[in-house]
Amino acid sequence: MSTDVPVDKVLEKVVEAIANQPTAESNKEQNQTKCLHHFGYLAELPKSSSIPEECFFCPKVVECIAKQ
């Protein structure tokens, strides 16, 4: 496959595309959901209680359970 575009122009476009990607922090902020309880709620929950369904989808569920 042959093109008439110089390699430096292609690399320039690639670098520009990478620079315009959202950062991991901004992705994290956009995907973060509001907790209906407080952080550490699962650590305080009695063992005989059931875990609320919304907690299963939380990205911090393991940290919440292990909070001391």
Secondary structure, 3 states (H helix, E strand, C coil): CCCCCCHHHHHHHHHHHHHCCCCHHHHHHHHCCCCCCCCCHHHHCCCCCCCCHHHHHCCCHHHHHHCC
